[in-house]
Amino acid sequence: METAALRDILVKLSDDDHRAILGQMMIMANARDRVSRKNLAFQVQNSLLALIEKHQIDVEPGKAIEHISRLSRLRKTYRLIFGKSLFKAMSKLYKRTEELKKNDGIP
């Protein structure tokens, strides 16, 4: 699945906001039933739109929103793979944030 539109938006966000969206997507991927995943997908979409507006990112969020909806409908085996990739991405962001704090001397 092509997720370039979503990635383009996420890389323009601050690390904290990026991690927040990934965290919400991980919760969505781990939800047991389809209705919960659908409701969580709407929350992720709303959060993403709010962050786009807050940071005044000049993008068309339509495809990214569509991808979030598709990701919420994945079968369990694919959601497990998706969840693992989200965890790896969050780990990289956390590590980068910790390295930046260390290099800047921030406790």
C-alpha positions in Angstrom: 0.0 0.0 0.0 1.3 3.4 -0.9 1.6 5.6 2.2 3.7 8.4 0.8 1.1 11.0 1.5 0.9 10.1 5.1 4.7 9.9 5.5 5.1 13.3 3.9 2.8 14.8 6.5 4.4 13.0 9.4 8.0 14.0 8.6 6.9 17.7 8.7 5.6 17.4 12.2 7.7 17.8 15.4 9.0 14.6 16.9 6.5 14.8 19.7 3.5 15.2 17.4 4.9 12.6 15.1 5.1 10.1 18.0 1.6 11.0 19.2 0.1 10.2 15.8 2.1 7.0 15.5 1.0 6.0 19.0 -2.6 6.6 18.2 -2.2 4.5 15.0 -0.6 1.7 17.1 -3.6 1.7 19.5 -5.9 1.6 16.4 -3.9 -1.3 15.0 -4.2 -3.2 18.2 -7.9 -2.7 18.7 -9.8 -6.0 18.8 -13.0 -5.2 16.9 -13.6 -3.4 13.6 -15.9 -0.8 15.2 -13.3 0.2 17.7 -10.6 0.5 15.0 -13.0 2.5 12.9 -13.7 4.9 15.7 -10.0 5.2 16.5 -9.3 5.8 12.9 -11.6 8.8 13.0 -9.7 10.1 16.1 -6.4 9.7 14.3 -7.7 11.5 11.3 -9.0 14.4 13.4 -5.7 14.6 15.3 -3.8 14.6 12.1 -6.0 17.3 10.5 -5.7 19.5 13.7 -1.9 19.2 13.6 -1.8 20.1 9.9 -3.8 23.2 10.7 -1.8 24.0 13.8 1.6 23.7 12.0 0.2 25.3 8.8 1.5 22.5 6.7 0.7 23.0 3.0 -0.5 19.5 2.0 -3.6 17.9 0.7 -4.5 15.5 3.5 -7.1 13.5 1.5 -4.9 10.6 0.6 -3.4 10.4 4.1 -6.8 10.3 5.6 -7.8 7.6 3.2 -4.8 5.5 4.1 -5.6 5.8 7.8 -9.1 4.5 7.1 -7.6 1.6 5.0 -5.1 0.7 7.7 -7.9 0.4 10.2 -9.5 -2.3 8.1 -6.5 -4.5 7.7 -6.8 -8.2 8.6 -5.2 -9.3 11.9 -2.0 -10.7 10.4 -1.4 -7.5 8.5 -2.2 -5.3 11.5 0.4 -7.2 13.5 3.0 -6.4 10.8 1.8 -2.8 10.7 2.0 -2.5 14.5 5.6 -3.8 14.5 6.6 -1.2 11.9 4.9 1.5 13.9 6.8 0.4 17.0 10.1 0.6 15.1 9.3 4.0 13.8 8.4 5.2 17.3 11.6 3.8 18.7 13.6 5.6 16.1 11.9 8.9 16.9 12.4 8.3 20.7 16.1 7.5 20.2 16.6 10.6 18.0 14.9 12.8 20.6 17.1 11.4 23.4 20.2 11.9 21.3 19.2 15.5 20.6 18.6 16.1 24.3 22.0 14.6 25.1 23.8 16.8 22.6 22.0 19.9 23.7 22.7 19.3 27.3 19.0 19.1 28.2 18.3 16.9 31.2 
